[in-house]
Structures are given as structure tokens and as C-alpha cells.
């Protein structure tokens, strides 16, 4: 049975853990080859996991917001694989926490650099090649924090709102080229970035309350985000373009509230 991404050549940033690792495994199981990019050594572990699973992937240790490194990665795919069919700008950081008055400009600049300029750099270098080929799919990781307040820190939320705008304006700029670009807006997913939330809940014995504000009453799994990414990068999503799609258990569908406690 042919996979949804059979023969596709995909560039994936933020591939060292969490959602990125789950995506690398899902994409290769669906028949793609993946160039996995991350600035941590976890990217090597991701590729080892893919190869052990029978898939095909290569690792590249690089900062996803380093334009020269991303340009080299794209050139490498052109040279070694003959082109690029899909790309996902997934790398991101949590950014500063705490009161606004305590946050530094340096922390904001780093958050915007990684979370927003990283996707811009990827789009800048990949989109023209896809447009020349007349086809391709671009994907960026935004967040429900881009859509509603109280889903993330201020710098993080602002950077992810910028990603949504980047996707919408890029879709318009690429009109008529055959290239699609979309964003995924994950809700609360257990990853390295959100580990402190889950760790604190487990320490307090309140793990069962994580995710209680969304209608499904649970957090999401990296594999559930990877499944949506697989769809958006495949031909099944051939008429989906310029969208920011929430995968959040329904959190962003309304105004979250703390449900009343049920009495015994």
C-alpha cells in the first residue's frame, strides 16, 4: 500500500524531539525521505529512530533560524535528492515567562528570531524552488497562543501570531504557483517545551487535570500533531491553503473556563 507521502523529499526543522521526532517517524512511514534539522544532538537520535523503524532520513545539526545553514540544507537536498517537495518550519522556543515588566528585549528578540524569523528563512529559500517546479507544500508551526490570550507567554504568543500572518501573506504571494502554505496551531502537547507543566502536575498529583479546559479534557500527543502535518503536506490537502488549523482538543473553539467540580 502506497503511503501518503511516497517519494516526497521533506525538510523538517525542530526535529530533535517531541513533535518533530513524531513527524519524522510519521513522514518516513508514509514513504518520504526527511532531512531532519535541529540544533541539539537529539536530531541524531531522531534519525536513529527513523532508521531503526525502516525509514530514510538524514540529520543536520543547525540553528533553524540561521539563514546560511538553512540555505545550505536546501542546497543539499537539491544536490543529493534532486529537489524538495515539502518543508515544515517546526522549530520553536518557549520564550520569557513572568510579568511583562520583568521581560528583557533580548529575550523577546531571541523568541522572535527562532519562532518567526526561522519560518521566514525556510519559506524564503524553499518557496522559489517549489514555485519553479510548479508544486510543493510548506508548513509552519504556530500555536493556539496565536489565536487566543492565556495560552502562552506574551513573547511566544506574539511570535506565533506572526507565523499565522506569515502563512496567510505567503499564500497570497505564491498565488498561481501551485505551492500551498499552511500553519498548524497545536494546543497543549507534552514536549520538551511543556515538560515543566507536566512535571509540576505529576509532583502535585494533579496530572489528570492537565488539558481540562478543552472539550476533550486531555492534553494532546505529538503523534496527533504529526498526523495533521502529514495530511497538510500530502495531496489529500490539495485545496487547503493559507490556513491556520488548530489541533487543540477544541480549546480555541470557545472561551475556556474552569468546569465546576462534580460532587461525590
C-alpha positions in Angstrom: 0.0 0.0 0.0 1.4 3.4 -1.1 2.0 5.9 1.7 0.5 9.4 1.6 4.0 10.9 1.2 5.5 8.3 -1.1 8.6 9.6 -2.8 8.4 13.0 -1.2 11.5 14.9 -0.1 10.8 16.8 3.1 12.8 19.3 5.1 11.9 19.3 8.8 13.2 21.7 11.4 12.9 21.2 15.2 13.3 17.5 14.6 15.3 16.7 17.7 12.4 15.7 19.9 8.7 15.9 20.6 6.5 16.9 17.7 9.5 17.0 15.3 10.6 13.4 16.1 7.0 12.1 15.9 6.7 13.8 12.5 9.9 12.4 11.2 8.7 8.9 12.1 5.2 9.5 10.6 6.5 11.0 7.4 9.0 8.3 6.7 6.4 5.6 7.5 4.3 7.3 4.8 7.1 6.9 2.2 9.0 10.2 2.5 12.7 11.0 2.9 13.4 13.5 5.6 16.2 15.9 6.2 15.9 16.4 9.9 17.3 19.7 11.3 17.8 20.7 14.9 20.5 22.5 16.9 20.6 19.7 19.5 22.1 16.3 19.4 18.6 14.9 19.7 18.3 15.1 15.9 20.8 12.2 15.7 18.6 10.2 18.0 15.6 11.0 15.8 17.4 9.8 12.7 18.5 6.7 14.5 14.9 6.0 15.5 13.7 6.5 11.9 16.4 4.2 10.5 15.5 1.5 13.2 11.9 1.9 12.0 12.9 1.2 8.4 12.7 4.7 7.2 15.1 7.1 5.4 16.4 10.3 7.0 19.5 12.4 7.3 20.4 14.5 10.3 21.7 18.1 10.2 22.9 19.9 13.3 22.0 23.5 12.7 20.1 26.5 14.1 16.8 26.7 12.2 16.9 30.5 12.2 20.4 30.6 10.8 19.9 31.7 7.2 23.2 30.4 5.9 22.6 27.0 7.5 19.0 26.7 6.1 20.2 27.8 2.6 22.9 25.0 2.8 20.3 22.5 3.9 18.1 23.4 0.9 21.1 23.2 -1.4 22.0 19.8 0.0 18.5 18.5 -0.8 18.7 19.9 -4.3 22.1 18.3 -4.8 21.6 15.0 -3.2 17.9 14.3 -3.7 17.2 16.4 -6.8 14.7 18.7 -5.2 12.3 19.4 -2.3 8.6 18.6 -2.2 7.7 19.6 1.4 9.1 21.6 4.2 7.9 22.2 7.8 9.3 25.0 9.9 8.6 23.4 13.3 11.5 24.7 15.5 10.5 26.9 18.4 11.2 28.0 21.9 9.0 28.9 24.9 10.3 32.4 25.4 10.3 34.5 28.6 7.8 33.9 31.3 6.6 36.1 34.2 5.4 39.7 34.4 5.8 41.9 31.4 8.0 44.4 33.2 10.5 41.7 34.1 11.0 40.6 30.5 14.0 41.7 28.6 14.3 42.9 25.0 17.0 40.3 24.4 14.6 37.5 25.4 11.9 38.9 23.1 14.4 39.2 20.2 15.5 35.6 20.6 11.9 34.3 20.8 11.0 36.2 17.6 14.3 35.1 15.9 13.6 31.4 16.4 9.8 31.3 16.3 9.1 33.8 13.5 12.3 34.5 11.6 13.1 30.8 11.4 9.9 30.1 9.4 10.5 33.2 7.3 14.0 31.9 6.4 12.7 28.5 5.4 9.9 29.9 3.3 12.3 32.4 1.6 14.7 29.7 0.5 12.2 26.9 -0.3 9.2 28.6 -1.9 11.1 29.8 -5.1 12.3 26.3 -5.8 8.8 24.9 -5.3 7.3 27.6 -7.5 9.7 26.8 -10.2 8.7 23.2 -10.0 5.0 24.2 -10.0 4.2 22.3 -6.9 5.0 21.9 -3.2 3.7 22.2 0.3 5.0 24.5 3.1 4.0 24.2 6.7 4.8 26.3 9.8 4.1 25.7 13.4 2.1 28.4 15.1 0.0 27.8 18.2 -3.4 28.3 19.8 -1.5 31.1 21.6 -1.6 32.9 18.3 -5.4 32.8 18.3 -6.3 33.5 22.0 -4.7 35.0 25.1 -3.7 32.9 28.1 -2.4 30.0 26.0 1.3 31.1 26.2 3.7 33.8 27.3 3.5 37.2 25.7 6.6 36.9 23.5 5.7 33.4 22.5 2.1 34.4 21.6 3.3 37.4 19.6 5.8 35.3 17.7 3.2 32.7 16.8 0.7 35.3 15.7 3.4 36.5 13.3 3.7 33.0 12.0 -0.1 32.9 11.1 0.3 36.2 9.3 3.4 34.9 7.5 1.4 31.9 6.3 -1.5 34.0 5.1 0.6 36.6 3.3 2.9 33.9 1.8 -0.1 32.1 0.4 -1.2 35.3 -1.4 2.3 36.0 -2.6 2.5 32.5 -4.1 -0.8 32.6 -5.9 -0.9 30.7 -9.1 2.4 28.9 -8.5 0.9 25.6 -7.3 2.6 25.9 -3.9 0.5 25.7 -0.7 1.4 27.1 2.7 -0.4 26.4 6.0 0.1 26.6 9.7 -0.7 24.1 12.5 -1.8 25.6 15.8 -1.1 23.0 18.5 -2.8 23.1 21.8 -1.2 21.7 25.0 1.1 18.9 23.9 3.6 17.1 26.1 7.0 18.0 24.6 10.3 19.3 25.9 9.0 22.8 25.9 5.9 22.0 28.0 7.7 19.4 30.2 7.7 21.8 33.3 3.9 21.9 33.2 3.5 18.2 33.2 6.3 17.6 35.7 4.7 20.0 38.2 1.3 18.4 37.8 2.8 14.9 38.4 4.6 16.2 41.5 1.3 17.6 42.9 -0.7 14.5 41.9 -2.9 16.6 39.5 -1.8 15.0 36.2 -5.5 14.1 35.5 -6.4 17.8 35.3 -4.0 18.6 32.5 -5.9 19.7 29.5 -9.2 20.0 31.4 -10.1 23.3 29.7 -10.6 21.8 26.3 -13.7 19.8 25.4 -11.8 16.5 25.2 -10.4 17.1 28.7 -6.9 15.9 28.0 -3.6 17.1 26.5 -2.6 16.1 23.0 0.2 13.8 21.8 3.0 14.7 19.4 1.7 12.0 17.1 -1.6 13.8 16.8 0.1 16.9 15.5 2.3 14.8 13.2 -0.9 13.3 11.7 -2.2 16.7 10.8 1.1 17.7 9.3 1.1 14.5 7.2 -2.3 15.4 5.9 -1.3 19.0 5.1 1.8 18.0 3.3 0.0 15.4 1.3 -2.2 15.6 -1.8 -5.2 14.9 0.4 -4.9 18.6 1.4 -4.6 19.8 -2.2 -7.3 22.5 -1.7 -6.1 23.7 1.8 -4.1 26.8 1.5 -3.4 29.9 3.7 -5.0 28.3 6.8 -4.1 28.2 10.5 -5.5 25.0 11.7 -5.9 24.4 15.4 -5.2 20.9 16.7 -6.1 21.5 20.3 -8.9 19.3 21.5 -11.4 22.1 20.9 -9.7 24.7 23.2 -9.9 27.5 20.8 -13.5 26.9 19.8 -14.8 28.9 22.7 -13.8 30.8 25.8 -12.0 28.4 28.1 -13.4 28.1 31.6 -12.8 26.0 34.7 -15.5 23.4 34.8 -17.4 23.0 38.0 -16.3 20.2 40.3 -18.7 17.3 40.4 -19.9 16.3 43.8 -19.5 12.8 45.0 
